[in-house]
Amino acid sequence: MPTAPALSPSAISPNSAVQSSPPKTASVPLPGSQPAKSAMSLKIYISGKFYDKEDAKISVYDHGLLYGDGIFEGMRSYAGKIFRLKAHLDRLWDSARAIWLEIPMTKDELAKVVNDTLALNGIKDGYIRLVVTRGAGALGLDPNRCSNPQVIVIADHIQMYPKEMYENGLSIITASTIRNHSAALSPRIKSLNYLNNIMAKIEGLQAGCVEALMLNAKGEVAECTGDNIFIVRKGVLQTPPIDAGILEGITRDAVLDIAGELKIPVQQIPLVRHDIFIADECFLTGSAAEIIPVVKLDNRVIGDGRPGPLTRRLTERFHQLTRE
Ligand SMILES: Cc1ncc(COP(=O)(O)O)c(C=O)c1O
């Protein structure tokens, strides 16, 4: 890890960390101009300017860091086009509304920044992380003392799960950490506070699994740490409803749309672990993972232990959709 340069005391004031050392800014290229070369540092957008990755910093007084007070989105671009950008922006604005956070720009302005960030970095097939923090404030919780929400856009190349995991399917466990209770912190808010998911992720990793299933306080299936879950049982596609306490995944929505188009019967119904044990097929959905089969839960083999035909059909159509 490179050591951070020491900041002078005068640099430690709200929102000054970035401005304190003059940033190297980059202008957005005109359409058709040369994209950034891959050897060049990634350009990261923070509240109105582009910075080299090494210089892309925000204040340590930002409540996004101090309290996880902020929201985010993770999106994919395919051949230079962001998949369901509008849905991601709508969800970001919904998350903001739920936590009384005002995003200091319009959806159209942010959409332009997202596209500019991709173009500036010459990224066609990549992953885009949008972050809006509460901004720098005082050390107390009071968000009214944070004056300047920071809007961050990072476009990078995606680290997908290895190909074999898509071909053979995942083995996952059920985490003992339950999903946040909706009445405490709704999983529908994509907040910067992901400790709930991280605790479950660690449990999964300690068991040698890249994903872990999370149950809600009623013991029903909610979702995985960073993905929604589906099963197939006797030709019917089933997934927990939103009120099971899950993120309304955009890939989940896309799969439901595809199922409608392919006339596959769908049920959004409460599920328990037993339903997954006896399912014919199981898969997870997420912007980063896309659609990934699951063949084992808590050491019980699902179906015949191989990715199923409906999972494959939905995946094929999903890949087409991302290119349309
Ligand atoms: C907890 C959780 N559930 C589900 C998902 C999948 O959502 P999406 O398909 O919108 O990426 C994510 C993705 O970030 C997530 O963090």
The ligand as an ORCA input file, in Angstrom:
! r2SCAN-3c Opt
* xyz 0 1
  C     -27.532     -7.002     -1.069
  C     -27.660     -7.053     -2.553
  N     -28.671     -7.769     -3.074
  C     -28.830     -7.851     -4.410
  C     -27.976     -7.225     -5.284
  C     -28.185     -7.326     -6.763
  O     -28.697     -6.113     -7.253
  P     -28.448     -5.634     -8.745
  O     -28.976     -6.695     -9.627
  O     -29.213     -4.364     -8.850
  O     -26.972     -5.441     -8.906
  C     -26.918     -6.460     -4.790
  C     -26.027     -5.797     -5.704
  O     -25.320     -4.906     -5.420
  C     -26.770     -6.373     -3.385
  O     -25.777     -5.657     -2.851
*
